[in-house]
Amino acid sequence: MATDKELSDFLENVERRAFKQAVYAVRKDEAALDIVQDAMIKLAEKYGDKPAAELPLLFQRILQTTILDYFRREKVRNTWVSLFSGLGNSQEEHEDFDILESYEAEQGTQAAESSADQVERMQTLQLIEDEVQKLPTRQREAFLMRYWQDMDVAETAAAMGCSEGSVKTHCSRATHTLAEALKAKGIKL
């Protein structure tokens, strides 16, 4: 269990690197400061009782999740801003105005997809998910940590308790197996 001093020292040592990582990801100093602060608070509140050796991996995962949350919030904000920015003052004068009738989905977005495309995409995602579940346990773990959770080889090796070479082997085998299985089902990668 990390002492308060160990936790404080860890946060002090990681602060500058975390800020640079967040700035690189979001390209805004103020947002990066908020992200790092949120990640530090989450680590202290939820994982402050963990051993000091576990803090770097936990913090990295929390930081990455906080950055992803930022992008999700930005996407929602941008959707609403773009939705309402296309509305003119003249349209507000009409009592029977319906925002959904005046909204046109942007090309290439999920909202612009036809129902058939959406169903096809959902079926493809389900096939991929089914094939991932069929992978051997170690291959599935390595694949999900590396490619879905965006952990690097060293982090994945530490989390799985194996060598980096084993992680690379598991990932390679998993991607080859998935590619073959999906190709057999008619899905081109």
ABEGO torsion letter per residue (X at the ends): XBBAAAAAAAAAAAAAAAAAAAAAAAGBAAAAAAAAAAAAAAAAAAAAABBAAAAAAAAAAAAAAAAAAAAAAAAAAAAAAAAAAABBAAAAABAABBAAAABBBBBGBAAABBAAAAAAAAAAAAAAAAAAAABBAAAAAAAAAAAAAGBBAAAAAAAAGBBAAAAAAAAAAAAAAAAAAAAAAGBBX
